[in-house]
Amino acid sequence: MSNYDVLCIGSATIDTFLSIEQPFSSLKSGDKVLVKSSGKYSGGGAANSAAALSRLGLKVKTLTKLSRDHDADFIKKDLKKYRVENICLSASREMTDSATVVYSLKEKDRIIFVHKGASTDLSRKDFKESQFKCRWIYLASLTGKSFQTIPRIVKIARKKNLPLLFNPSLYLAKKGKNILKPVLKNTVVLVMNKAEAQALTGTSSKSIFWLLKELRGLGPKAVVITDGRKGFAALQNNMVYHTEAMPDVKIIDTTGAGDAFTSGLLFGIIKRYPFEDALRLGQVNASSVLQHLGAKNELLTEKEAKAMMKKYRIIITKTRV
């Protein structure tokens, strides 16, 4: 019997944002660069999705491994703000994951420096089957030694009949469809961006519709592929859904937008929205995050999301295949 809605499994990080006025092309080794602004936020697939789902109104827990350092304390405090509990049973000797995002105001582009630490150290001893008292599992990326826990998670999901949403990063997608086949066979909803979909299928195909059918053939009941400013396409029940990116959205930072989209989509599915409305809810949640620095700034409540859906009246085309 469930006592919470979603268990979000993956990484939690500290994201440091630095904005500079110079274009990257003007920088050279040894330069001392003046930072225009800076900020520090928590991020990572598990933390971002948990915060987004909680903000929308669900009861959420995370399974993510942290260290005993100050960054871990920062993340725990932030998760507590969103009423999210981390069920991991131990701490890692590795440093908590971190990322530094350098954004050029001139070029409107960024460079991200990523350090993977504690999140790669999740073992089967860090959680118990009895803790999986949820309605859904949201599985983000688990890399390094943590990748070895995925079969255990999938086994628990299958035993308890828990539907699984899988949202792998490019790191994980590059392992390919053969390595990820066991988890894909047990996935209900698969969400990826186009580059991740190409990596997973081992193709350079630019046809998003071919990618949808290829991925659905690997097991998931529904597949969604996001494509930046081109919007997204989805395949469910032999129906293809497609829409362009929302107009009049000033993009400040793309960090966390994918997690916000996927969380909004899952919320809509759990709340039994029509599939196209669940997609719309994901899109407005992502658009709100895109307009602010940080992966979790300006996440929407369900009421706010509905208001944005009504305001923008997002058109989704449907084609039977």
Disulfide bonds with the S-S distance in Angstrom:
none
